[in-house]
Amino acid sequence: MSPTSRRYRRTACTGLSLALPLAALAACGGGSGGDTSASAGSGKGTISVWAHQGQKSEDTALQKTVKTFNSSQSKIKVKLKLIPGNDYTKTITATDASKLPDVMEFDGPTMANFVYNKKLAAIDSYVSAKTLANATAASKAQGAIGGKHYGLGMYDSGLGLFGNKKLLDAAGVKYPTSLSDADGWTADRFTAALKVLKAKDAGGKVLDLQESTGYANEWGTYGFAPIVWSAGGSLLKDGKAEGALDKPAVVSAMKTFQSWKPYVDPNTDGNAFAKGRVALSWVGHWMYPAYSKALGSDLAVLPLPDFGNGPKTGQGSWAWGIGANSKNGKAAGAFLDYLLNDTNVTAMTKANGAPPATKTALAASPLYKRGGPLQLYADQLAKPCGDKDITKSCVAVTRPVTAGYPTITAKFSDALSSVYGGADPKSALAKAARAIDRDFSDNAGYKIP
């Protein structure tokens, strides 16, 4: 899924074979925007579908959905092609639009680039009004540009802190377990909690920040852009990073982030939290199965700390859309309607543990429903910010919906990594902001009419 996409590296368009997922999106040839509409077609016949090869459980769920769709009616036949996850985005990028499938999956932050390069069509005319209405607001925020929808997801994502109740209680740390009691859960209070926990810990390492994955990658952006948003900043505001990414409040927040390093377990074995070495783990919903198994009733789920503009989380994940050159948009839409029904969304989210991206499946989910162990994640997604109006009251922020996102995530995550390594936050953020703005200026702001 997108939060764990591999390192972005800027490459020449001829060097895509060397690139890893978001790297493939350097604006290569063409672009310049312009809406592209798939042809409606007859609504009958064979349609091609591409998807990323994920966990085996996800693949099995998708294959079963295709099989049941094909056997449920005789008008449309779906031919599914699974492409290894590490090759998926660069495969779409390297494939001419005329050779792309009728329906394709894509990693959420890549959508705007595919629209910009005329590889995705708006889906509003082809999926049913019921399907659109049942999509969560957070999912729709990731999939919309200029009032048109280009993608909808089966599942979403979210961040939080997992806590070890036994260790937190033994240290006397008070902590919130819901958004409703998060008032006062400030960055300063979080830092104070780390100091208290350290005093009770022989090794002094009490926090897991997934350090072993590195930060100069999509995890760096997904995992820690919430600090920027919670400080009242933004990765991009009105098409510019300068003044938004490097504003004083963000610089101060990044100094606080930097100050946590002495408390962090490098977690090279991936078991710092599960084995009880640390009391807190800053990560997403995907670690719940392993953590729940390891800690049982000692597991707590907390919101991220508030840097002044309210607690924030990232959101967004893989989504589905229609190829811009499809000649059978009606059939593609019919398949998407089926794919996004409760039965199939529930089967997929049971397979991967992610929060469902449809209202009805989310409300019925044993994990995410009211009173469920991961209700916090659903509550966060129920307060979406989109990618522009990041107020104090909203929580789930969409990464910038722009064809220039690869540059944003590359420059921000590099800055974050250097700050964690000891660099001056003000200089690192200002340098990143200038590089982002330079790239946007060189590409006319990546405007999509």
C-alpha positions in Angstrom: 0.0 0.0 0.0 1.1 3.6 -0.5 2.5 4.3 2.9 5.1 1.7 2.4 5.9 2.4 -1.2 9.7 2.2 -1.9 12.1 5.0 -2.3 11.3 7.6 -4.9 14.3 8.6 -7.1 14.1 11.1 -9.9 15.0 9.4 -13.2 15.1 10.1 -16.9 12.0 8.8 -18.6 14.2 6.2 -20.4 15.4 4.9 -17.0 12.1 3.8 -15.6 13.3 0.3 -15.2 15.5 1.6 -12.4 12.7 3.5 -10.7 10.5 2.3 -7.9 6.8 3.1 -7.6 6.6 6.8 -7.1 9.8 7.4 -9.1 8.1 6.3 -12.2 5.9 9.4 -12.0 8.4 12.0 -12.9 6.4 13.9 -15.5 7.5 12.0 -18.5 6.6 13.3 -22.0 3.2 14.8 -22.8 1.2 15.6 -19.8 -0.2 19.2 -20.1 -3.5 17.9 -18.8 -6.9 17.9 -20.5 -9.8 15.7 -19.7 -10.0 12.3 -21.4 -13.3 10.4 -21.5 -13.6 6.7 -22.0 -16.1 5.5 -24.7 -19.3 4.1 -23.3 -19.4 1.0 -25.5 -22.1 -1.6 -25.4 -21.9 -2.6 -21.8 -21.2 -6.2 -23.0 -18.1 -8.2 -23.9 -14.7 -8.8 -22.3 -12.9 -6.2 -20.3 -9.3 -6.2 -19.1 -8.5 -5.4 -15.5 -5.0 -4.8 -14.0 -4.2 -4.9 -10.3 -1.2 -5.0 -8.1 -0.1 -8.3 -6.6 -0.3 -7.7 -2.9 -0.5 -10.0 0.1 -1.6 -13.5 -0.9 -4.9 -13.0 1.1 -5.6 -9.8 -0.9 -4.9 -11.5 -4.2 -7.2 -14.4 -3.3 -10.0 -12.1 -2.3 -9.7 -10.2 -5.6 -9.5 -13.3 -7.7 -12.6 -14.7 -6.0 -14.5 -11.4 -6.7 -13.6 -11.6 -10.4 -14.7 -15.2 -10.5 -18.1 -14.6 -8.8 -18.7 -11.5 -11.1 -18.1 -13.6 -14.2 -20.4 -16.3 -13.0 -23.1 -13.9 -11.8 -24.0 -12.7 -15.3 -23.3 -13.5 -18.9 -23.0 -10.0 -20.5 -19.5 -9.1 -19.2 -16.3 -11.2 -18.8 -13.4 -9.8 -16.8 -9.9 -10.9 -17.5 -7.7 -10.1 -14.5 -3.9 -9.5 -14.7 -1.9 -9.2 -11.5 1.3 -7.3 -11.7 4.0 -7.5 -8.9 3.5 -4.6 -6.6 7.1 -3.3 -7.0 6.7 -3.1 -10.7 3.1 -1.9 -10.9 3.3 1.8 -11.0 6.2 1.9 -13.4 4.4 -0.6 -15.7 1.4 1.7 -16.0 3.7 4.7 -16.5 5.7 2.9 -19.2 2.6 1.6 -21.0 1.1 3.8 -23.7 -2.5 4.9 -22.8 -3.9 3.0 -25.8 -2.5 -0.3 -24.3 -3.8 0.2 -20.8 -6.7 -1.9 -19.5 -10.4 -1.0 -19.2 -10.1 -1.0 -15.4 -7.0 -0.5 -13.4 -5.9 -0.2 -9.8 -3.5 2.5 -8.8 -1.8 3.8 -5.6 -3.8 6.8 -4.4 -1.1 9.5 -4.7 -0.3 8.5 -8.3 -3.8 9.2 -9.6 -3.3 12.9 -10.5 -0.2 12.1 -12.5 -2.1 9.4 -14.5 -4.9 11.9 -15.1 -2.4 14.6 -16.1 -0.8 12.1 -18.6 -4.3 11.1 -19.9 -4.3 7.6 -18.7 -7.4 7.7 -16.4 -10.9 8.8 -17.3 -13.5 10.3 -15.0 -15.8 7.5 -13.7 -18.9 9.6 -12.8 -20.8 8.6 -15.9 -20.1 4.9 -15.5 -20.4 3.9 -11.8 -23.8 4.1 -10.2 -24.9 7.0 -8.1 -25.3 4.4 -5.2 -21.6 3.4 -5.5 -20.5 7.1 -5.4 -22.9 7.9 -2.5 -21.6 5.0 -0.4 -18.0 5.9 -0.8 -16.6 7.5 2.4 -15.8 11.2 2.1 -12.1 10.5 2.8 -12.0 8.0 -0.1 -13.7 10.5 -2.4 -11.2 13.3 -1.4 -8.3 11.1 -2.6 -10.1 10.3 -5.9 -11.4 13.6 -7.0 -10.0 16.4 -9.2 -11.9 19.5 -10.2 -15.2 18.0 -9.1 -14.8 14.8 -11.1 -14.1 11.4 -9.6 -11.3 9.4 -11.2 -10.9 6.7 -8.5 -12.6 4.9 -5.6 -11.0 2.6 -3.1 -12.1 -0.6 -1.5 -10.1 0.4 1.6 -8.4 3.3 3.2 -5.6 3.8 5.8 -4.8 5.7 8.9 -2.1 6.4 11.5 -2.1 6.4 15.3 0.0 5.4 18.2 -0.2 1.9 19.6 0.5 1.8 23.3 1.4 -0.9 25.8 -1.0 -0.3 28.6 1.1 -2.2 31.2 4.2 0.0 30.5 2.3 3.2 30.2 0.3 2.6 33.4 3.4 1.5 35.3 5.1 4.8 34.4 2.0 6.8 35.3 1.5 8.2 31.8 -2.0 9.5 31.1 -3.1 9.1 27.5 -6.2 9.5 25.3 -7.7 6.5 23.5 -10.2 8.5 21.3 -10.5 11.8 19.5 -13.1 12.9 22.0 -10.6 12.8 24.9 -7.5 14.0 22.9 -7.7 17.6 24.2 -4.4 18.3 25.8 -2.6 15.5 24.1 0.0 18.0 22.8 3.4 17.4 21.4 4.9 18.8 24.6 2.9 16.4 26.7 3.9 13.5 24.4 7.6 14.5 24.8 7.1 14.6 28.6 5.6 11.1 28.5 8.7 9.9 26.6 10.9 11.3 29.4 8.9 9.6 32.1 8.9 6.3 30.2 12.7 6.6 29.7 13.2 7.0 33.5 11.5 3.7 34.0 13.3 1.9 31.2 16.8 0.4 31.6 17.8 1.0 28.0 16.0 4.3 27.7 14.5 3.4 24.3 10.8 3.7 24.6 9.4 4.7 21.2 9.2 3.0 17.8 9.1 5.3 14.7 9.7 2.5 12.1 13.2 3.9 11.9 14.6 0.8 10.2 12.5 1.5 7.1 14.3 4.8 6.6 12.5 8.1 6.1 13.7 9.2 2.7 10.7 7.4 1.1 6.9 7.3 1.1 6.8 6.1 4.7 8.6 9.4 5.6 5.9 11.4 4.0 2.9 9.3 5.0 4.1 8.8 8.5 5.3 12.3 9.4 3.5 14.8 7.1 0.8 14.7 9.9 3.3 16.7 12.0 3.4 19.4 9.3 -0.4 19.5 9.1 -0.9 19.4 12.9 1.5 22.4 13.2 -0.7 24.4 10.8 1.5 23.9 7.8 1.0 22.2 4.5 3.2 20.3 2.0 1.7 22.5 -0.7 -0.7 25.5 -0.4 -2.2 27.3 -3.5 0.4 25.6 -5.6 3.4 26.6 -3.5 5.5 25.0 -0.8 7.4 28.0 0.3 5.6 29.7 3.2 3.6 26.5 3.9 6.2 23.7 4.4 8.8 25.9 6.0 6.7 28.2 8.1 8.0 28.8 11.7 5.4 26.6 13.4 6.5 23.6 11.1 10.2 24.3 11.8 9.4 24.2 15.5 7.5 21.0 15.2 10.3 19.4 13.3 12.7 20.4 16.1 10.4 18.5 18.5 10.4 15.5 16.2 14.2 15.7 16.0 14.4 15.8 19.8 12.7 12.4 20.1 15.6 10.5 18.5 17.3 9.6 21.8 14.1 7.8 22.9 13.7 5.8 19.7 14.5 2.0 19.4 16.0 1.4 15.9 13.7 -1.6 15.7 16.0 -3.5 13.3 14.2 -6.7 14.1 10.7 -5.2 13.6 9.7 -6.4 17.1 10.4 -3.5 19.4 6.7 -3.0 20.3 5.5 -6.6 20.0 8.3 -7.8 22.3 7.6 -5.1 24.9 10.9 -3.2 24.4 9.0 0.1 23.8 5.8 1.4 25.2 4.7 3.3 22.1 4.7 2.6 18.3 3.9 5.4 15.7 2.5 3.4 12.8 -0.7 2.6 10.9 -3.7 0.2 11.2 -1.7 -2.5 9.3 0.2 -3.5 12.5 -2.9 -4.2 14.5 -3.1 -7.9 13.8 0.5 -8.5 15.0 0.3 -6.1 17.9 -3.1 -7.5 19.1 -1.8 -11.0 19.0 1.3 -10.0 21.0 -0.3 -7.8 23.6 -3.9 -8.8 23.8 -5.8 -6.7 26.3 -2.7 -4.6 27.0 -3.0 -3.0 23.6 -4.2 0.7 23.5 -4.8 2.8 20.4 -4.0 6.5 20.7 -4.3 9.5 18.3 -1.1 11.2 17.3 0.0 14.2 19.3 -1.3 17.7 18.6 1.2 20.3 17.5 -1.3 23.1 17.7 -3.7 22.6 14.8 -5.3 19.5 16.2 -4.2 15.9 15.8 -3.9 14.7 12.2 -3.4 11.5 10.3 -2.6 10.6 6.7 -5.2 8.6 4.7 -5.5 7.1 1.3 -4.5 3.8 -0.3 -5.0 1.8 -3.5 -8.0 2.7 -5.6 -9.7 1.8 -8.8 -10.4 3.7 -12.0 -11.2 3.4 -15.7 -8.6 3.6 -18.4 -8.9 6.7 -20.5 -8.8 4.7 -23.7 -11.4 2.1 -22.7 -14.0 1.4 -25.4 -16.4 -0.1 -22.9 -16.8 2.3 -20.0 -20.3 1.0 -19.2 -19.0 -2.5 -18.6 -16.0 -1.2 -16.7 -18.4 0.8 -14.5 -20.6 -2.3 -13.9 -17.6 -4.2 -12.7 -16.6 -1.3 -10.4 -20.1 -1.3 -8.9 -19.7 -5.0 -8.2 -16.2 -4.7 -6.8 -17.2 -1.9 -4.4 -20.3 -3.7 -3.0 -20.4 -4.6 0.7 -19.7 -8.3 0.1 -16.4 -7.7 -1.8 -15.2 -4.7 0.2 -15.8 -6.7 3.4 -13.9 -9.7 2.0 -11.0 -7.6 1.0 -10.7 -5.7 4.2 -11.1 -8.9 6.2 -8.1 -10.1 4.1 -5.9 -7.1 4.8 -7.2 -5.5 8.0 -7.6 -2.1 6.4 -10.5 0.3 7.1 -13.3 -0.2 4.5 -13.7 2.8 2.2 -17.4 2.5 1.9 -19.8 3.8 4.5 -21.9 0.7 5.0 -19.0 -1.8 5.2 -17.1 0.6 7.6 -20.1 0.8 9.9 -20.5 -3.0 10.0 -16.8 -3.8 10.4 -16.0 -5.7 13.6 -12.7 -3.8 13.9 -13.8 -0.3 13.0 -17.4 0.0 14.0 -18.5 1.9 17.1 -17.0 0.1 20.1 -14.6 -1.9 17.9 -10.9 -2.0 18.8 -9.9 0.3 15.9 -12.9 2.8 16.1 -10.3 5.6 16.5 -9.3 5.1 12.8 -12.9 5.2 11.6 -13.5 8.4 13.7 -10.4 10.0 12.1 -11.6 9.1 8.6 -15.0 10.5 9.4 -13.4 14.0 9.8 -11.7 14.4 6.4 -9.7 17.5 5.5 -9.1 16.8 1.8 -5.8 18.1 0.7 -6.4 21.9 0.9 -8.5 23.1 3.8 -6.6 21.7 6.8 -8.5 23.2 9.7 -8.2 22.4 13.4 -11.4 20.4 13.5 -10.6 18.0 10.6 -8.3 15.0 11.1 -7.6 12.8 8.0 -5.5 14.6 5.5 -5.2 13.5 1.8 -1.7 13.8 0.4 -1.6 16.6 -2.2 -3.7 15.6 -5.2 -1.3 16.8 -7.9 0.7 15.4 -10.8 3.7 16.9 -9.0 3.3 14.7 -5.9 6.4 12.6 -6.7 8.5 15.7 -6.3 6.7 16.8 -3.1 7.2 13.4 -1.5 10.8 13.1 -2.6 11.9 16.5 -1.4 9.9 16.4 1.9 11.0 12.9 2.8 14.6 13.8 2.1 14.3 16.8 4.3 12.6 14.8 7.1 15.4 12.2 6.9 18.1 14.8 7.1 16.3 16.5 10.1 16.1 13.2 11.9 19.8 12.8 11.2 20.6 16.1 12.9 20.3 18.7 10.1 18.9 22.2 10.9 15.1 21.9 10.4 14.7 25.5 9.1 17.4 25.1 6.4 16.2 21.6 5.4 12.6 22.6 5.0 13.4 25.8 3.2 15.6 23.9 0.7 12.8 21.3 0.1 10.2 24.1 -0.4 12.4 25.8 -2.9 13.1 22.6 -4.9 9.3 21.8 -5.0 8.4 25.3 -6.2 11.1 25.2 -8.8 9.8 21.9 -10.2 6.2 23.2 -10.2 7.3 26.4 -12.0 9.2 24.3 -14.6 6.0 22.3 -15.2 3.5 25.2 -15.2 2.1 24.1 -11.9 1.0 20.6 -13.2 -2.3 22.2 -14.1 -5.1 19.8 -15.1 -7.9 21.7 -16.8 
